[in-house]
């Protein structure tokens, strides 16, 4: 597909023809200051009229507005069907659907967006996976919510804070090692900061997806922190905007 905004990302993955996906960047909107310019988050201190105009521009490129989520770094997955209230803000960190023309969306600004679809093009999902969500099992819950064999799924890892920028404490590393001793390679030591580690969210997500049965995994190379002109980054800037990662069935 060709995105309405040429700066938006279109995932490079072998999704079937009926699957569409895009990830917005910070370009092409009307927000100002630290939110400049295509902020889609209502909860980050931006001017409400700017956010609504940015959302209007996004929705103009979609078959129908997405069902927006109140993301809390948890493991709830919203199953979007014909009865889902489109006007409500649902508390969840992932959305999945089999409905055609209904985008699933998550917002990010360092946390990892993971888009999923099946090879037959019958179901899609979008998950918000920061380290807390990953450790709690958001990806496993998202895979389980999709009505197909995990081996028939593929995943795309969107822009997130990269392994050279995401410093965490020993307690974060311990949480993951307690669940998966093999993930030690996803944490690099730093000579400058003893007791701190550089965490690789992409690697951690790949391990989780593989363990859940998803063998086809793509993306995972775009660092939000190191690209200030293109991506929002909460760790880099503090108060900042939010991008959206979306996937739907055409």
C-alpha positions in Angstrom: 0.0 0.0 0.0 1.0 3.6 -0.5 0.5 5.7 2.7 -1.4 9.0 2.6 1.7 10.6 4.3 4.9 9.6 2.6 6.8 9.7 5.9 4.6 7.0 7.5 6.0 3.5 7.7 4.5 0.6 5.8 5.7 -2.7 7.3 7.9 -4.7 5.1 6.5 -8.2 5.7 4.9 -10.8 3.5 1.4 -10.2 4.7 -1.4 -11.5 2.4 -3.0 -9.1 0.0 -6.0 -8.4 2.2 -4.0 -7.1 5.1 -3.1 -3.4 5.4 -0.8 -1.9 8.0 0.9 1.4 8.7 2.8 3.2 11.5 2.6 6.9 11.8 5.6 9.2 12.5 5.8 12.7 14.0 5.5 14.3 10.6 2.5 15.8 8.8 0.3 17.2 11.7 -0.6 20.4 13.4 0.7 20.0 16.9 3.4 22.3 18.2 6.3 22.4 20.6 7.4 19.0 22.0 4.3 17.4 20.5 5.2 18.5 17.0 3.7 17.6 14.8 1.5 14.5 14.3 0.7 13.7 17.9 -2.3 11.3 18.2 -2.4 11.1 22.0 -5.1 13.0 24.0 -3.4 12.2 27.3 0.0 13.9 26.9 -0.8 17.5 27.4 -1.3 18.6 23.8 -3.9 21.1 22.6 -7.1 19.1 22.1 -8.0 20.7 18.8 -4.6 19.8 17.4 -5.0 16.2 18.5 -8.4 16.0 16.9 -7.2 17.4 13.6 -4.3 14.9 13.6 -6.7 12.1 14.2 -9.0 13.4 11.5 -6.1 13.3 9.1 -5.2 9.7 10.1 -8.8 8.5 9.8 -9.0 10.0 6.3 -6.5 7.3 5.3 -8.4 4.5 7.0 -11.5 2.6 6.0 -13.1 3.5 9.4 -11.8 5.0 12.6 -9.8 2.7 14.9 -11.0 1.6 18.3 -8.7 3.6 20.6 -7.3 1.9 23.7 -6.5 3.1 27.2 -3.1 1.4 27.5 -2.0 0.5 31.0 1.0 -1.8 30.4 -1.2 -4.8 31.1 -2.3 -8.0 29.3 -5.9 -7.3 28.4 -6.7 -7.9 24.7 -9.9 -6.3 23.2 -11.7 -8.6 20.8 -13.2 -6.1 18.4 -16.5 -7.3 16.8 -19.7 -5.9 15.5 -21.0 -5.3 19.1 -17.9 -3.3 20.3 -18.7 0.2 21.3 -16.7 2.4 18.9 -17.3 5.5 21.0 -15.8 4.1 24.2 -12.1 4.1 25.2 -11.4 0.5 26.2 -8.8 -0.3 28.7 -6.5 -2.9 27.1 -3.0 -3.2 25.6 -3.9 -5.0 22.4 -6.8 -5.3 20.0 -7.7 -8.2 17.7 -10.4 -8.6 15.1 -11.7 -10.7 12.2 -13.9 -7.8 10.9 -13.0 -6.4 7.5 -12.4 -2.7 7.4 -11.8 -2.3 11.1 -8.3 -1.1 12.1 -6.7 -2.3 15.3 -4.4 0.4 16.8 -2.0 1.0 19.6 -0.1 4.2 20.5 3.6 4.3 21.3 6.6 6.6 22.0 9.3 4.0 22.9 7.3 1.0 23.8 7.2 -1.7 21.1 4.2 -1.9 18.7 3.7 -5.5 17.5 1.4 -6.1 14.5 0.1 -9.6 13.7 -1.9 -11.3 11.0 -2.5 -14.8 9.8 -1.3 -16.1 6.4 -4.8 -16.6 5.2 -5.7 -12.9 5.9 -8.6 -13.7 8.2 -7.5 -12.0 11.5 -5.2 -9.2 12.6 -4.1 -7.7 15.9 -2.0 -4.9 17.3 -0.2 -5.0 20.7 1.5 -2.4 22.9 4.6 -4.1 24.4 6.8 -2.1 26.7 9.0 -4.1 29.1 6.2 -4.4 31.7 3.7 -5.7 29.1 6.3 -8.1 27.6 7.1 -9.5 31.0 3.4 -9.9 32.0 2.6 -11.7 28.8 0.8 -9.3 26.5 2.2 -11.0 23.3 1.2 -14.4 24.5 -2.3 -13.2 25.3 -2.6 -11.5 21.9 -1.6 -14.7 20.1 -4.1 -16.7 22.1 -6.9 -14.2 21.3 -6.4 -14.8 17.5 -8.6 -17.6 16.1 -5.9 -19.5 14.3 -2.9 -21.7 14.9 0.1 -19.6 16.1 2.2 -21.3 13.5 0.0 -19.6 10.8 0.7 -16.1 12.2 3.3 -13.5 11.3 4.4 -10.5 13.3 6.0 -7.2 12.6 8.0 -5.3 15.2 7.6 -1.5 14.8 9.7 1.4 16.0 10.7 1.3 19.7 13.6 2.4 21.9 16.6 0.5 20.6 19.2 -1.7 22.5 21.8 1.1 22.6 19.4 3.5 24.4 17.1 1.5 26.7 18.9 1.5 30.1 17.2 -0.6 32.8 18.0 -1.7 36.3 19.0 -5.2 37.5 15.5 -5.7 38.8 14.1 -5.5 35.2 16.6 -8.0 34.0 15.8 -10.3 36.9 12.1 -10.3 36.0 12.9 -11.6 32.5 15.6 -14.1 33.6 13.2 -15.6 36.1 10.9 -16.5 33.2 13.4 -17.3 30.5 17.0 -18.0 31.5 18.0 -17.8 27.8 17.2 -14.1 27.5 20.4 -13.0 29.2 21.8 -12.1 25.7 19.1 -9.4 25.5 20.8 -7.4 28.3 24.2 -5.8 27.8 26.3 -4.5 30.7 27.6 -0.9 30.8 31.0 0.0 32.2 29.8 3.6 32.8 26.8 2.6 34.9 27.5 -0.5 37.1 24.3 -2.3 37.9 22.6 -1.0 34.8 21.9 -2.9 31.6 21.0 -2.0 28.0 17.9 -4.0 27.2 16.9 -5.2 23.7 13.1 -5.0 23.5 13.2 -6.4 20.0 15.1 -9.5 21.1 12.9 -10.0 24.1 9.7 -9.8 21.9 11.1 -12.2 19.3 11.8 -14.8 22.1 8.3 -14.4 23.4 6.7 -14.7 20.0 8.8 -17.8 19.1 7.9 -19.4 22.4 4.2 -18.7 21.7 4.6 -20.5 18.3 4.9 -17.5 16.0 7.9 -18.3 13.8 7.7 -15.6 11.1 8.8 -12.3 12.7 9.8 -9.2 10.8 10.9 -5.6 11.5 12.7 -4.6 14.7 15.3 -2.2 13.4 13.9 1.3 13.9 15.0 3.1 17.1 12.7 5.8 18.3 15.3 7.3 20.7 18.0 7.9 18.1 15.7 9.5 15.5 14.3 12.7 17.0 13.2 14.2 13.7 11.1 11.2 12.8 9.9 9.5 16.0 8.5 10.5 19.4 10.5 9.1 22.4 9.3 9.5 26.0 12.7 8.4 27.3 14.5 11.0 25.3 12.1 14.0 25.6 9.8 13.4 28.6 6.7 15.3 27.5 6.1 14.2 23.9 3.5 13.0 21.5 2.4 9.5 20.5 2.5 7.6 17.2 0.0 4.9 16.1 0.6 1.5 14.7 -2.4 0.1 12.9 -3.4 -3.1 11.0 -6.7 -4.1 9.4 -8.3 -6.4 6.9 -9.2 -4.8 3.6 
